[in-house]
Amino acid sequence: MTQRSCDELLGVPFNIASYSFLTHLIAHHCGLEAYEFVYFKGNCHLYEEHIEAAKTQLQRTPFAFPTLEIRNLRENIEEYIVDDFIVKGYESHEAIKAKMVA
């Protein structure tokens, strides 16, 4: 994925999760196995209002990555439903609050 502008604290984590999920879905639908998500970023920025929240994030020890299981193979990629997906081993730290700036 190539992204022109990246809000490192609020946008990038969401983008990594959603596009990695999409990578797994497309691979599964095509009878392949997802291997890696490659992300090229431009204009990476951290808003001044996010500096303290980012420091908190950087002090945390990451949990192991969760895994994704897709139960069914649908005829059309648009036919998948929420119940087709199982996320295993997801853990998260307490929420860090940060104001949307854009």
N, C-alpha and C positions, 0 to 999 in steps of 0.2 A: 504494500500500500504506500502511496505517496500522498503526503498531506502538506499543503502550502503553509498553514499557520497552526501552531500548536500551543494551547494553553496547558502547560505541563502539569499543573496541580489538579485541575478539574476535568479538562477535556481528554487528555491523553490516556488516563487509566480506563475511562469509559470506552474510548476508541479501541484500545488494545483488547479489552474483553469482548466487545461486540464484533469486531472484525476477525478475531481469532475464532469466535463461535461460528461466524459465517464461513470461514475457511474450513472448519470441520464439517459443516453442513454440506458445502459444495463437494468436498472430497467424498463424503459418505454417499451422496446422491450419485456420484460418478463411479462408485465402486473402488475408490482409492482410499488411502490412509493419509490424513493430514500429518505433515512432518514439521513444518516451521511456519511461523508468521514473520514476514520481513516487512519492516516499517521504515520508510525514509521520511524524515521530518525536515521542514524548512521553517524559518522564523519561529524557533522555539523560544517561548517566553514564560516568565514567572511574574505575575503582577505584584506590585509592591504590597498590596493588601493581603497577599498569600504567603509572604515570607515566613511568618511565625508558624503557620499551618504546615508549610513545607519542612521546616526544621523539625516539627513534631513527627511528621511522616518519616523523615530520614533517620530518626532515632529508633524506630520500630524494627524488630526482627521479623522478616517476612515469614509467612507460613508456607508450607509446601503447596505447589500448584494443585488445584482440583483437576479432576478428569471429567470428560464428557462421554456419555454413552447415548447413542441414538438408536432407539428401539426398532424402528420400522424403516423400510425403504419404500417411499411413496412413488407413485407414477409420475407426478408432477412436483417440482420443487416447492410450488406454492401450496401444496396440500398438507404439509407438515403441521402438526398441532403441538401445543405445549406439552401434552402428555407423552410425546415421542422422545422427549429429552430428559435425561437424568444427569444431574451434576453431582458428582461424588467427592467427598473430602473437602468441601468448601469451608474455610474458616476466615473470619475477618476480625480485625481489631475494632475497638470502639470508634464511632464516627468522628471525623474531624470536620468542624464547621468552617466553611469559607464562603464569602460573598461572591456571587456572579458579578463579573466586572464588565464584560462586553455588553 
